[in-house]
């Protein structure tokens, strides 16, 4: 997964305007208590970030 795909998925589920805010403010334990944006900046692979986001949002398995 590339960064662009992760952002597209977030935009799809949260809306373009809110997805950026959510990714900058929502701290996730699965990402070592970082936000998705912080995790990406720290070099965490987008696929791993998406897995944490998927879990936090309670999305269906088809969206994994």
C-alpha positions, 0 to 999 in steps of 0.5 A: 500500500502506498501513502496515496492509497491510505489517504484515499481510503481515509477520505472515502470513510471520513470525508476529505476535510475530516480525514486529515484532521482525524489523522493528525489528532487521533492517537492509536495504541496500535501505533505506539500511541501516535497519530496516523500522521505521526506514524507515517512521518516516523516511517511506519509502513502505510499498510500497518497504519491502515490496519490500525485505522481500520481497527479504530474505525471498526470497518468491515473486513472487506475494507481491510 
